[in-house]
């Protein structure tokens, strides 16, 4: 009995990786990295 309850609880935490999700996360990471690069260039110009 304890095993079936534990198994059902873990199924709710399964991470579903879809193509759309990968594209969205990739675009988000790229945007953040590009913004950090732009800020670094702007800050570094004065030195």
PDB file of N, CA, C and O in Angstrom:
ATOM      1  N   UNK A   1       0.809  -1.196   0.000  1.00  0.00           N
ATOM      2  CA  UNK A   1       0.000   0.000   0.000  1.00  0.00           C
ATOM      3  C   UNK A   1       0.853   1.261   0.000  1.00  0.00           C
ATOM      4  O   UNK A   1       0.563   2.211  -0.727  1.00  0.00           O
ATOM      5  N   UNK A   2       1.887   1.270   0.800  1.00  0.00           N
ATOM      6  CA  UNK A   2       2.753   2.435   0.862  1.00  0.00           C
ATOM      7  C   UNK A   2       3.481   2.690  -0.444  1.00  0.00           C
ATOM      8  O   UNK A   2       3.750   3.839  -0.797  1.00  0.00           O
ATOM      9  N   UNK A   3       3.799   1.628  -1.161  1.00  0.00           N
ATOM     10  CA  UNK A   3       4.535   1.776  -2.417  1.00  0.00           C
ATOM     11  C   UNK A   3       3.665   2.434  -3.489  1.00  0.00           C
ATOM     12  O   UNK A   3       4.149   3.281  -4.241  1.00  0.00           O
ATOM     13  N   UNK A   4       2.386   2.055  -3.567  1.00  0.00           N
ATOM     14  CA  UNK A   4       1.538   2.630  -4.610  1.00  0.00           C
ATOM     15  C   UNK A   4       1.305   4.114  -4.368  1.00  0.00           C
ATOM     16  O   UNK A   4       1.265   4.891  -5.321  1.00  0.00           O
ATOM     17  N   UNK A   5       1.151   4.519  -3.118  1.00  0.00           N
ATOM     18  CA  UNK A   5       0.962   5.939  -2.822  1.00  0.00           C
ATOM     19  C   UNK A   5       2.203   6.744  -3.179  1.00  0.00           C
ATOM     20  O   UNK A   5       2.092   7.841  -3.727  1.00  0.00           O
ATOM     21  N   UNK A   6       3.378   6.213  -2.876  1.00  0.00           N
ATOM     22  CA  UNK A   6       4.623   6.910  -3.192  1.00  0.00           C
ATOM     23  C   UNK A   6       4.791   7.035  -4.701  1.00  0.00           C
ATOM     24  O   UNK A   6       5.267   8.056  -5.197  1.00  0.00           O
ATOM     25  N   UNK A   7       4.397   5.989  -5.429  1.00  0.00           N
ATOM     26  CA  UNK A   7       4.544   6.020  -6.881  1.00  0.00           C
ATOM     27  C   UNK A   7       3.613   7.072  -7.490  1.00  0.00           C
ATOM     28  O   UNK A   7       4.006   7.793  -8.407  1.00  0.00           O
ATOM     29  N   UNK A   8       2.401   7.159  -6.989  1.00  0.00           N
ATOM     30  CA  UNK A   8       1.454   8.136  -7.527  1.00  0.00           C
ATOM     31  C   UNK A   8       1.916   9.564  -7.254  1.00  0.00           C
ATOM     32  O   UNK A   8       1.700  10.448  -8.083  1.00  0.00           O
ATOM     33  N   UNK A   9       2.542   9.801  -6.118  1.00  0.00           N
ATOM     34  CA  UNK A   9       3.021  11.142  -5.794  1.00  0.00           C
ATOM     35  C   UNK A   9       4.153  11.566  -6.722  1.00  0.00           C
ATOM     36  O   UNK A   9       4.221  12.727  -7.126  1.00  0.00           O
ATOM     37  N   UNK A  10       5.043  10.634  -7.064  1.00  0.00           N
ATOM     38  CA  UNK A  10       6.176  10.998  -7.915  1.00  0.00           C
ATOM     39  C   UNK A  10       5.737  11.258  -9.352  1.00  0.00           C
ATOM     40  O   UNK A  10       6.402  12.006 -10.068  1.00  0.00           O
ATOM     41  N   UNK A  11       4.635  10.660  -9.786  1.00  0.00           N
ATOM     42  CA  UNK A  11       4.176  10.885 -11.153  1.00  0.00           C
ATOM     43  C   UNK A  11       3.754  12.334 -11.367  1.00  0.00           C
ATOM     44  O   UNK A  11       3.851  12.841 -12.484  1.00  0.00           O
ATOM     45  N   UNK A  12       3.295  12.999 -10.334  1.00  0.00           N
ATOM     46  CA  UNK A  12       2.875  14.386 -10.460  1.00  0.00           C
ATOM     47  C   UNK A  12       4.038  15.332 -10.689  1.00  0.00           C
ATOM     48  O   UNK A  12       3.833  16.445 -11.174  1.00  0.00           O
ATOM     49  N   UNK A  13       5.250  14.923 -10.356  1.00  0.00           N
ATOM     50  CA  UNK A  13       6.424  15.785 -10.487  1.00  0.00           C
ATOM     51  C   UNK A  13       7.217  15.502 -11.755  1.00  0.00           C
ATOM     52  O   UNK A  13       8.326  16.012 -11.912  1.00  0.00           O
ATOM     53  N   UNK A  14       6.671  14.702 -12.658  1.00  0.00           N
ATOM     54  CA  UNK A  14       7.385  14.381 -13.893  1.00  0.00           C
ATOM     55  C   UNK A  14       7.520  15.650 -14.738  1.00  0.00           C
ATOM     56  O   UNK A  14       6.558  16.405 -14.880  1.00  0.00           O
ATOM     57  N   UNK A  15       8.693  15.883 -15.289  1.00  0.00           N
ATOM     58  CA  UNK A  15       8.943  17.060 -16.120  1.00  0.00           C
ATOM     59  C   UNK A  15       8.694  16.672 -17.573  1.00  0.00           C
ATOM     60  O   UNK A  15       9.327  15.753 -18.094  1.00  0.00           O
ATOM     61  N   UNK A  16       7.785  17.364 -18.213  1.00  0.00           N
ATOM     62  CA  UNK A  16       7.486  17.083 -19.617  1.00  0.00           C
ATOM     63  C   UNK A  16       8.290  18.043 -20.485  1.00  0.00           C
ATOM     64  O   UNK A  16       8.140  19.261 -20.389  1.00  0.00           O
ATOM     65  N   UNK A  17       9.134  17.483 -21.323  1.00  0.00           N
ATOM     66  CA  UNK A  17       9.971  18.297 -22.204  1.00  0.00           C
ATOM     67  C   UNK A  17       9.359  18.245 -23.603  1.00  0.00           C
ATOM     68  O   UNK A  17       9.348  17.194 -24.244  1.00  0.00           O
ATOM     69  N   UNK A  18       8.860  19.368 -24.063  1.00  0.00           N
ATOM     70  CA  UNK A  18       8.283  19.451 -25.397  1.00  0.00           C
ATOM     71  C   UNK A  18       9.181  20.314 -26.271  1.00  0.00           C
ATOM     72  O   UNK A  18      10.022  21.064 -25.774  1.00  0.00           O
ATOM     73  N   UNK A  19       8.992  20.199 -27.563  1.00  0.00           N
ATOM     74  CA  UNK A  19       9.785  20.999 -28.501  1.00  0.00           C
ATOM     75  C   UNK A  19       9.536  22.485 -28.272  1.00  0.00           C
ATOM     76  O   UNK A  19      10.470  23.285 -28.321  1.00  0.00           O
ATOM     77  N   UNK A  20       8.290  22.856 -28.025  1.00  0.00           N
ATOM     78  CA  UNK A  20       7.964  24.264 -27.783  1.00  0.00           C
ATOM     79  C   UNK A  20       8.627  24.757 -26.505  1.00  0.00           C
ATOM     80  O   UNK A  20       9.125  25.882 -26.456  1.00  0.00           O
ATOM     81  N   UNK A  21       8.636  23.930 -25.484  1.00  0.00           N
ATOM     82  CA  UNK A  21       9.271  24.312 -24.227  1.00  0.00           C
ATOM     83  C   UNK A  21      10.758  24.540 -24.390  1.00  0.00           C
ATOM     84  O   UNK A  21      11.315  25.482 -23.824  1.00  0.00           O
ATOM     85  N   UNK A  22      11.409  23.674 -25.167  1.00  0.00           N
ATOM     86  CA  UNK A  22      12.847  23.821 -25.401  1.00  0.00           C
ATOM     87  C   UNK A  22      13.125  25.110 -26.168  1.00  0.00           C
ATOM     88  O   UNK A  22      14.086  25.817 -25.869  1.00  0.00           O
ATOM     89  N   UNK A  23      12.288  25.416 -27.153  1.00  0.00           N
ATOM     90  CA  UNK A  23      12.475  26.643 -27.937  1.00  0.00           C
ATOM     91  C   UNK A  23      12.270  27.877 -27.059  1.00  0.00           C
ATOM     92  O   UNK A  23      13.036  28.837 -27.144  1.00  0.00           O
ATOM     93  N   UNK A  24      11.242  27.851 -26.221  1.00  0.00           N
ATOM     94  CA  UNK A  24      10.973  28.997 -25.348  1.00  0.00           C
ATOM     95  C   UNK A  24      12.117  29.195 -24.364  1.00  0.00           C
ATOM     96  O   UNK A  24      12.580  30.320 -24.174  1.00  0.00           O
ATOM     97  N   UNK A  25      12.582  28.107 -23.731  1.00  0.00           N
ATOM     98  CA  UNK A  25      13.691  28.225 -22.777  1.00  0.00           C
ATOM     99  C   UNK A  25      14.962  28.683 -23.481  1.00  0.00           C
ATOM    100  O   UNK A  25      15.707  29.500 -22.940  1.00  0.00           O
ATOM    101  N   UNK A  26      15.218  28.165 -24.684  1.00  0.00           N
ATOM    102  CA  UNK A  26      16.403  28.574 -25.434  1.00  0.00           C
ATOM    103  C   UNK A  26      16.366  30.054 -25.776  1.00  0.00           C
ATOM    104  O   UNK A  26      17.373  30.752 -25.653  1.00  0.00           O
ATOM    105  N   UNK A  27      15.200  30.534 -26.208  1.00  0.00           N
ATOM    106  CA  UNK A  27      15.060  31.950 -26.542  1.00  0.00           C
ATOM    107  C   UNK A  27      15.223  32.820 -25.301  1.00  0.00           C
ATOM    108  O   UNK A  27      15.837  33.885 -25.358  1.00  0.00           O
ATOM    109  N   UNK A  28      14.674  32.365 -24.186  1.00  0.00           N
ATOM    110  CA  UNK A  28      14.787  33.130 -22.944  1.00  0.00           C
ATOM    111  C   UNK A  28      16.235  33.220 -22.475  1.00  0.00           C
ATOM    112  O   UNK A  28      16.699  34.291 -22.084  1.00  0.00           O
ATOM    113  N   UNK A  29      16.942  32.106 -22.516  1.00  0.00           N
ATOM    114  CA  UNK A  29      18.351  32.098 -22.104  1.00  0.00           C
ATOM    115  C   UNK A  29      19.175  32.969 -23.045  1.00  0.00           C
ATOM    116  O   UNK A  29      20.036  33.724 -22.594  1.00  0.00           O
ATOM    117  N   UNK A  30      18.915  32.870 -24.356  1.00  0.00           N
ATOM    118  CA  UNK A  30      19.644  33.687 -25.322  1.00  0.00           C
ATOM    119  C   UNK A  30      19.405  35.174 -25.074  1.00  0.00           C
ATOM    120  O   UNK A  30      20.341  35.971 -25.127  1.00  0.00           O
ATOM    121  N   UNK A  31      18.157  35.547 -24.806  1.00  0.00           N
ATOM    122  CA  UNK A  31      17.834  36.954 -24.551  1.00  0.00           C
ATOM    123  C   UNK A  31      18.546  37.455 -23.302  1.00  0.00           C
ATOM    124  O   UNK A  31      19.076  38.566 -23.291  1.00  0.00           O
ATOM    125  N   UNK A  32      18.560  36.648 -22.258  1.00  0.00           N
ATOM    126  CA  UNK A  32      19.232  37.055 -21.016  1.00  0.00           C
ATOM    127  C   UNK A  32      20.729  37.211 -21.247  1.00  0.00           C
ATOM    128  O   UNK A  32      21.329  38.186 -20.795  1.00  0.00           O
ATOM    129  N   UNK A  33      21.335  36.258 -21.947  1.00  0.00           N
ATOM    130  CA  UNK A  33      22.774  36.348 -22.210  1.00  0.00           C
ATOM    131  C   UNK A  33      23.096  37.544 -23.104  1.00  0.00           C
ATOM    132  O   UNK A  33      24.094  38.231 -22.885  1.00  0.00           O
ATOM    133  N   UNK A  34      22.255  37.795 -24.111  1.00  0.00           N
ATOM    134  CA  UNK A  34      22.482  38.942 -24.993  1.00  0.00           C
ATOM    135  C   UNK A  34      22.350  40.251 -24.217  1.00  0.00           C
ATOM    136  O   UNK A  34      23.123  41.183 -24.439  1.00  0.00           O
ATOM    137  N   UNK A  35      21.378  40.327 -23.312  1.00  0.00           N
ATOM    138  CA  UNK A  35      21.191  41.544 -22.517  1.00  0.00           C
ATOM    139  C   UNK A  35      22.376  41.773 -21.588  1.00  0.00           C
ATOM    140  O   UNK A  35      22.816  42.908 -21.409  1.00  0.00           O
ATOM    141  N   UNK A  36      22.896  40.696 -20.995  1.00  0.00           N
ATOM    142  CA  UNK A  36      24.078  40.829 -20.140  1.00  0.00           C
ATOM    143  C   UNK A  36      25.273  41.307 -20.957  1.00  0.00           C
ATOM    144  O   UNK A  36      26.074  42.105 -20.469  1.00  0.00           O
ATOM    145  N   UNK A  37      25.405  40.829 -22.192  1.00  0.00           N
ATOM    146  CA  UNK A  37      26.494  41.256 -23.056  1.00  0.00           C
ATOM    147  C   UNK A  37      26.376  42.745 -23.382  1.00  0.00           C
ATOM    148  O   UNK A  37      27.360  43.481 -23.326  1.00  0.00           O
ATOM    149  N   UNK A  38      25.159  43.178 -23.722  1.00  0.00           N
ATOM    150  CA  UNK A  38      24.933  44.590 -24.045  1.00  0.00           C
ATOM    151  C   UNK A  38      25.237  45.463 -22.837  1.00  0.00           C
ATOM    152  O   UNK A  38      25.892  46.497 -22.967  1.00  0.00           O
ATOM    153  N   UNK A  39      24.768  45.056 -21.668  1.00  0.00           N
ATOM    154  CA  UNK A  39      25.055  45.838 -20.463  1.00  0.00           C
ATOM    155  C   UNK A  39      26.556  45.878 -20.187  1.00  0.00           C
ATOM    156  O   UNK A  39      27.078  46.912 -19.771  1.00  0.00           O
ATOM    157  N   UNK A  40      27.247  44.779 -20.411  1.00  0.00           N
ATOM    158  CA  UNK A  40      28.691  44.750 -20.206  1.00  0.00           C
ATOM    159  C   UNK A  40      29.412  45.687 -21.150  1.00  0.00           C
ATOM    160  O   UNK A  40      30.370  46.354 -20.758  1.00  0.00           O
ATOM    161  N   UNK A  41      28.961  45.744 -22.387  1.00  0.00           N
ATOM    162  CA  UNK A  41      29.574  46.659 -23.356  1.00  0.00           C
ATOM    163  C   UNK A  41      29.320  48.105 -22.946  1.00  0.00           C
ATOM    164  O   UNK A  41      30.225  48.937 -23.000  1.00  0.00           O
ATOM    165  N   UNK A  42      28.097  48.403 -22.538  1.00  0.00           N
ATOM    166  CA  UNK A  42      27.771  49.775 -22.133  1.00  0.00           C
ATOM    167  C   UNK A  42      28.559  50.197 -20.900  1.00  0.00           C
ATOM    168  O   UNK A  42      29.035  51.330 -20.827  1.00  0.00           O
ATOM    169  N   UNK A  43      28.700  49.311 -19.947  1.00  0.00           N
ATOM    170  CA  UNK A  43      29.455  49.633 -18.733  1.00  0.00           C
ATOM    171  C   UNK A  43      30.944  49.737 -19.048  1.00  0.00           C
ATOM    172  O   UNK A  43      31.635  50.595 -18.499  1.00  0.00           O
ATOM    173  N   UNK A  44      31.437  48.879 -19.921  1.00  0.00           N
ATOM    174  CA  UNK A  44      32.860  48.858 -20.234  1.00  0.00           C
ATOM    175  C   UNK A  44      33.314  49.986 -21.140  1.00  0.00           C
ATOM    176  O   UNK A  44      34.516  50.221 -21.267  1.00  0.00           O
ATOM    177  N   UNK A  45      32.392  50.686 -21.769  1.00  0.00           N
ATOM    178  CA  UNK A  45      32.773  51.775 -22.674  1.00  0.00           C
ATOM    179  C   UNK A  45      33.486  52.898 -21.944  1.00  0.00           C
ATOM    180  O   UNK A  45      34.404  53.507 -22.494  1.00  0.00           O
ATOM    181  N   UNK A  46      33.083  53.178 -20.730  1.00  0.00           N
ATOM    182  CA  UNK A  46      33.631  54.314 -20.009  1.00  0.00           C
ATOM    183  C   UNK A  46      35.036  54.090 -19.476  1.00  0.00           C
ATOM    184  O   UNK A  46      35.691  55.045 -19.060  1.00  0.00           O
ATOM    185  N   UNK A  47      35.507  52.871 -19.477  1.00  0.00           N
ATOM    186  CA  UNK A  47      36.832  52.615 -18.900  1.00  0.00           C
ATOM    187  C   UNK A  47      37.899  52.558 -19.965  1.00  0.00           C
ATOM    188  O   UNK A  47      39.071  52.351 -19.653  1.00  0.00           O
TER     189      UNK A  47
END
